[in-house]
Amino acid sequence: MTNTVLKYASTFPVVTSTGPRQSGKTTLAKALFSEKPYVSLEDVDVRRFAQDDPRGFLSQYPDGAVLDEAQRVPDLFSYIQTIVDNDGRSGHFIITGSQQFEMLSHISQSLAGRTAHVRLLPFTLQEVYGKRGMNTLSSVGLDEVLFTGFLPRIFDKHIPPSDMNRFYTQTYLERDVRQLLNVRDLSQFEDFLYLCAGRTGQLVNVSAIGDELGLNLKTIKAWLSVLEASYVIKIVYPYHKRITRRVVKTPKLYFLDTGIVSYLLGIQNPEQVTNHPQRGSLFETMIVSEVLKQRWNKGLDDNLYFYRDQKGKALFMQCSEFHSLTENGRAGFPNTSL
């Protein structure tokens, strides 16, 4: 990710970084652009100044700045557009935000063609457990890895994963995401999250979820869309030679962190993962998340699909940059059959 961000900063006047809360966006921006002032628009007084006088606010930073949670003051984007158009320098502003949906909607209006976009998820398996990658699972313990997840503060601050994943779910998913959806019934939204967790790595039947919650199809689709835009889940579509067929077939749902899924499934320690009926789905979830991290860290698109045979067996993931369907229709990750 470091090389990708620096490459973009050398060619684009603005670099925008999005991703879930606590994924390391602020830490990375501060480390790579330590010469620039850091400004958090989460601070009430700073945000009020930016809202009341955006021109005066930005005039404090003639050489640019790192603007954290910039979606909180959407009017800033229009003023940044004027500044970078007149200035012409690359890497002038570094913008971060945890709400992709809001951030990109404002960027598309004001900064289209002027900013590069990077997506940062929590740590990769290699970043946590070293260069041996998948080989570390046998020594560290697959069940412990699946239970712990990859949120950076677990490893940086040595926070017990059960505590970190619980607090993260309560503060980010149940507060921020729910407010974004304007959901008033917390218990109903919690049930929705639990139902989604129970379907990670599986085909997602939107109608079935709606029937269990007593909600219409439109509402469930909207909730899933916001979860995906908030980097909580990823919807992966089945591979088909005809693009129009891909979007109408039933997709699969994956959470982007196994620690969050473990908490939502009620798993309290690594030992419970061993005999859990969704252990295989948790492993598959981790693999899909790892592939997305590797691609996004390189600035690549998802380009990710799944494939099953006619009997519904032998499920494989297909990433078309590295693979193409063979004559018998098989595809998969390098040395990794799911």
Phi and psi in degrees as a GROMACS rama.xvg file:
@    title "Ramachandran Plot"
@    xaxis  label "Phi"
@    yaxis  label "Psi"
@TYPE xy
-55.5571  -49.2639  THR-2
-64.089  -36.6437  ASN-3
-65.2496  -46.2838  THR-4
-63.7284  -44.5351  VAL-5
-65.6538  -35.9127  LEU-6
-63.5693  -44.7398  LYS-7
-66.5882  -38.5042  TYR-8
-67.0228  -19.6307  ALA-9
-86.5429  -9.13361  SER-10
-126.257  -22.6443  THR-11
-112.604  143.508  PHE-12
-68.0144  -25.4244  PRO-13
-132.549  138.462  VAL-14
-119.071  125.634  VAL-15
-108.89  127.466  THR-16
-117.81  122.486  SER-17
-121.432  164.721  THR-18
160.881  170.829  GLY-19
-66.4406  160.386  PRO-20
-59.4299  148.544  ARG-21
65.8456  26.1434  GLN-22
-97.5426  -5.645  SER-23
103.603  13.0184  GLY-24
-61.7764  -47.639  LYS-25
-65.0206  -45.0782  THR-26
-59.6858  -43.4083  THR-27
-65.7014  -44.6371  LEU-28
-63.2711  -42.5939  ALA-29
-64.3045  -39.4163  LYS-30
-69.9127  -41.574  ALA-31
-80.8513  -25.6021  LEU-32
-128.45  52.5229  PHE-33
-64.907  -19.9578  SER-34
-78.6212  -13.1616  GLU-35
-94.7544  145.379  LYS-36
-62.7374  143.264  PRO-37
-104.335  129.578  TYR-38
-130.373  123.006  VAL-39
-101.81  119.144  SER-40
-84.7898  8.98859  LEU-41
-76.9825  -26.143  GLU-42
-67.9851  127.906  ASP-43
-61.7692  -45.3805  VAL-44
-67.9719  -38.5797  ASP-45
-65.5399  -43.9999  VAL-46
-64.6905  -38.5351  ARG-47
-64.5769  -41.0149  ARG-48
-62.2697  -44.1635  PHE-49
-64.9265  -34.3384  ALA-50
-74.5803  -41.7735  GLN-51
-77.0643  -34.8231  ASP-52
-142.829  71.4485  ASP-53
-60.0667  -35.9771  PRO-54
-66.2134  -45.0163  ARG-55
-66.2922  -36.8871  GLY-56
-61.2561  -48.5394  PHE-57
-72.8322  -23.2332  LEU-58
-65.8171  -16.9516  SER-59
-69.8572  -16.0139  GLN-60
-126.283  70.6414  TYR-61
-63.5694  -25.1228  PRO-62
-102.285  16.3673  ASP-63
89.7852  176.479  GLY-64
-163.153  167.866  ALA-65
-95.1564  114.31  VAL-66
-105.329  108.358  LEU-67
-90.8064  138.397  ASP-68
55.0786  47.9786  GLU-69
-67.1629  -18.5236  ALA-70
-65.9017  -12.6486  GLN-71
-69.5203  -22.243  ARG-72
-129.69  78.8324  VAL-73
-63.2844  -24.4147  PRO-74
-64.8714  -20.4913  ASP-75
-62.0829  -30.4179  LEU-76
-62.515  -37.1462  PHE-77
-66.0981  -39.6812  SER-78
-71.2697  -36.3396  TYR-79
-63.3842  -38.2377  ILE-80
-56.3921  -46.7638  GLN-81
-62.8726  -42.4792  THR-82
-63.3794  -49.6195  ILE-83
-71.6448  -29.2534  VAL-84
-66.8955  -37.6737  ASP-85
-80.216  -30.7757  ASN-86
-83.3201  -50.4548  ASP-87
85.1812  -1.52817  GLY-88
-79.4067  151.861  ARG-89
-87.344  151.817  SER-90
62.9072  31.6955  GLY-91
-69.743  -51.4916  HIS-92
-121.53  140.559  PHE-93
-114.771  118.136  ILE-94
-114.417  131.503  ILE-95
-123.492  155.257  THR-96
-166.893  149.023  GLY-97
-101.002  -1.05222  SER-98
-119.471  91.4014  GLN-99
-58.2088  -40.3728  GLN-100
-59.1103  -49.9206  PHE-101
-69.3285  -43.9791  GLU-102
-59.9125  -51.9207  MET-103
-71.232  -27.8652  LEU-104
-66.4608  -37.5752  SER-105
-74.3879  -37.9745  HIS-106
-64.7494  -40.9682  ILE-107
-61.8698  -24.8572  SER-108
-83.7324  -34.93  GLN-109
-116.496  -34.4753  SER-110
-115.92  17.6044  LEU-111
-58.9373  128.596  ALA-112
84.0748  -6.66426  GLY-113
-111.326  -9.92932  ARG-114
-130.067  146.858  THR-115
-99.7301  147.09  ALA-116
-117.777  124.402  HIS-117
-119.071  147.554  VAL-118
-118.377  124.254  ARG-119
-116.028  116.968  LEU-120
-96.9823  171.949  LEU-121
-56.9244  -179.512  PRO-122
-51.837  151.781  PHE-123
-87.7849  167.181  THR-124
-58.7791  -40.73  LEU-125
-68.0417  -38.9597  GLN-126
-64.0534  -31.6755  GLU-127
-87.0107  -44.6221  VAL-128
-112.355  8.56563  TYR-129
96.2468  179.487  GLY-130
-70.1865  -14.658  LYS-131
-70.9148  -13.2767  ARG-132
56.104  -122.431  GLY-133
-61.5605  -26.2929  MET-134
-65.5066  -19.9116  ASN-135
-73.4978  -17.6908  THR-136
-62.2777  -33.4792  LEU-137
-71.288  -32.5811  SER-138
-86.8601  -42.0657  SER-139
-76.6382  -37.4933  VAL-140
108.426  113.881  GLY-141
-57.3433  -42.4614  LEU-142
-64.0695  -36.1929  ASP-143
-67.8221  -39.8493  GLU-144
-63.6044  -45.3866  VAL-145
-64.3349  -40.1907  LEU-146
-69.3388  -39.3881  PHE-147
-72.6224  -43.769  THR-148
78.2689  -163.271  GLY-149
-134.282  18.9982  PHE-150
-63.4714  128.103  LEU-151
-55.8035  -37.1621  PRO-152
-65.6131  -23.111  ARG-153
-61.5178  -38.6163  ILE-154
-94.1019  -33.1577  PHE-155
-74.5853  -42.7193  ASP-156
-105.439  3.05802  LYS-157
55.443  44.9645  HIS-158
-85.9909  132.502  ILE-159
-54.5536  131.747  PRO-160
-59.0181  -33.5477  PRO-161
-62.583  -37.3061  SER-162
-73.1382  -47.1908  ASP-163
-62.937  -45.5764  MET-164
-68.8947  -32.6035  ASN-165
-68.4165  -49.1379  ARG-166
-65.1364  -37.0836  PHE-167
-62.8902  -44.1683  TYR-168
-64.3339  -43.6414  THR-169
-68.1409  -39.0424  GLN-170
-89.3959  -38.5468  THR-171
-92.1638  -54.7866  TYR-172
-71.631  -48.3515  LEU-173
-81.1554  -14.7616  GLU-174
-108.557  -64.6616  ARG-175
-63.6113  -51.6789  ASP-176
-67.2786  -41.0083  VAL-177
-63.3196  -39.5013  ARG-178
-66.5191  -36.6247  GLN-179
-62.0148  -33.5735  LEU-180
-86.4834  -11.0493  LEU-181
60.3065  43.5365  ASN-182
-90.6585  122.604  VAL-183
-88.5115  -29.3344  ARG-184
-91.0432  98.2585  ASP-185
-63.3877  -42.9681  LEU-186
-61.721  -36.61  SER-187
-68.0255  -39.5204  GLN-188
-68.9825  -36.8709  PHE-189
-61.8542  -42.8842  GLU-190
-60.9799  -37.7977  ASP-191
-61.8514  -44.7011  PHE-192
-62.7776  -41.9357  LEU-193
-63.6427  -41.293  TYR-194
-64.5724  -39.1949  LEU-195
-65.6382  -41.8985  CYS-196
-60.5944  -39.0969  ALA-197
-68.596  -10.958  GLY-198
-111.752  8.31408  ARG-199
-62.7996  134.953  THR-200
78.0187  10.4761  GLY-201
-126.063  164.899  GLN-202
-63.4315  136.791  LEU-203
-103.516  117.661  VAL-204
-98.7374  99.9608  ASN-205
-62.2003  -39.5188  VAL-206
-62.6844  -40.116  SER-207
-64.8102  -41.0773  ALA-208
-62.5961  -43.811  ILE-209
-62.146  -40.2909  GLY-210
-64.2085  -40.4426  ASP-211
-67.2561  -31.8421  GLU-212
-96.1499  -9.70337  LEU-213
72.4272  32.2524  GLY-214
-119.519  154.536  LEU-215
-79.0371  166.383  ASN-216
-60.5141  -40.0365  LEU-217
-61.9643  -41.1846  LYS-218
-65.8998  -45.6808  THR-219
-62.7546  -41.5874  ILE-220
-62.6592  -38.8826  LYS-221
-65.7883  -41.4025  ALA-222
-65.1794  -42.4152  TRP-223
-64.1884  -39.1752  LEU-224
-62.3244  -42.0586  SER-225
-71.6548  -36.6962  VAL-226
-60.6227  -39.0365  LEU-227
-70.9096  -41.1929  GLU-228
-66.8887  -22.6126  ALA-229
-92.8933  7.66971  SER-230
63.0526  34.087  TYR-231
-93.1233  -41.9671  VAL-232
-129.501  169.226  ILE-233
-135.093  127.692  LYS-234
-94.3184  121.905  ILE-235
-112.134  127.924  VAL-236
-94.1556  153.171  TYR-237
-70.2257  148.506  PRO-238
-75.2343  137.892  TYR-239
-152.435  142.539  HIS-240
-59.7689  -33.7675  LYS-241
-93.3394  119.899  ARG-242
-58.5564  -37.1179  ILE-243
-63.3986  -27.1443  THR-244
-77.8549  -26.5063  ARG-245
-63.0838  -40.8454  ARG-246
-81.3567  -11.0315  VAL-247
-101.462  -15.0422  VAL-248
-80.6423  161.09  LYS-249
-69.2939  124.174  THR-250
-87.2199  175.438  PRO-251
-111.086  151.278  LYS-252
-110.046  133.736  LEU-253
-133.013  132.856  TYR-254
-75.8266  156.18  PHE-255
-96.9573  2.11317  LEU-256
-148.114  124.63  ASP-257
-71.7341  -24.7402  THR-258
-65.4991  -39.9245  GLY-259
-65.2925  -43.0008  ILE-260
-62.5489  -43.2687  VAL-261
-58.3692  -42.8483  SER-262
-63.1464  -45.6992  TYR-263
-65.815  -26.6639  LEU-264
-82.9646  -3.11205  LEU-265
82.3659  14.9292  GLY-266
-77.9227  126.593  ILE-267
-107.631  -11.3274  GLN-268
-160.637  163.634  ASN-269
-60.3586  -30.9987  PRO-270
-62.9156  -31.3912  GLU-271
-71.3727  -20.3039  GLN-272
-68.9705  -34.0138  VAL-273
-53.4572  -46.8731  THR-274
-107.357  14.4962  ASN-275
-73.4664  137.803  HIS-276
-62.5641  -17.7564  PRO-277
-105.766  20.2526  GLN-278
-58.5884  -43.8267  ARG-279
-63.0679  -40.1128  GLY-280
-66.6262  -35.2619  SER-281
-65.0353  -41.9923  LEU-282
-63.7516  -45.054  PHE-283
-61.3987  -39.0316  GLU-284
-59.9792  -43.3259  THR-285
-62.9972  -41.7331  MET-286
-63.3811  -45.7144  ILE-287
-62.0568  -42.8925  VAL-288
-61.4949  -40.7409  SER-289
-63.9473  -40.538  GLU-290
-63.8921  -43.489  VAL-291
-62.4007  -41.9187  LEU-292
-61.3143  -44.9786  LYS-293
-61.8202  -42.2007  GLN-294
-71.9327  -46.7186  ARG-295
-65.5571  -35.1532  TRP-296
-64.3541  -22.8955  ASN-297
-95.0292  1.9875  LYS-298
78.3613  21.4867  GLY-299
-96.316  158.868  LEU-300
-74.4553  171.623  ASP-301
-61.4471  -59.6275  ASP-302
51.8195  43.5143  ASN-303
-125.571  131.268  LEU-304
-140.03  169.533  TYR-305
-123.776  161.229  PHE-306
-141.917  137.572  TYR-307
-131.205  153.898  ARG-308
-79.1211  178.145  ASP-309
-65.292  -21.9695  GLN-310
-90.605  1.03871  LYS-311
79.878  12.1013  GLY-312
-105.651  175.602  LYS-313
52.2276  61.6058  ALA-314
-77.6447  133.496  LEU-315
-132.332  151.486  PHE-316
-95.1323  149.932  MET-317
-132.314  122.025  GLN-318
-117.698  107.282  CYS-319
-71.0597  -9.2208  SER-320
-68.6888  -34.1037  GLU-321
-105.949  -17.1235  PHE-322
-137.155  156.147  HIS-323
-134.992  154.096  SER-324
-63.5569  133.421  LEU-325
-81.2464  -179.289  THR-326
-62.3397  -30.7816  GLU-327
-93.1976  7.75116  ASN-328
85.043  10.7228  GLY-329
-91.2088  147.276  ARG-330
-156.465  156.584  ALA-331
-173.296  173.945  GLY-332
-72.1574  161.829  PHE-333
-60.6211  115.437  PRO-334
59.4964  18.6168  ASN-335
-132.473  99.0381  THR-336
-93.2874  130.243  SER-337
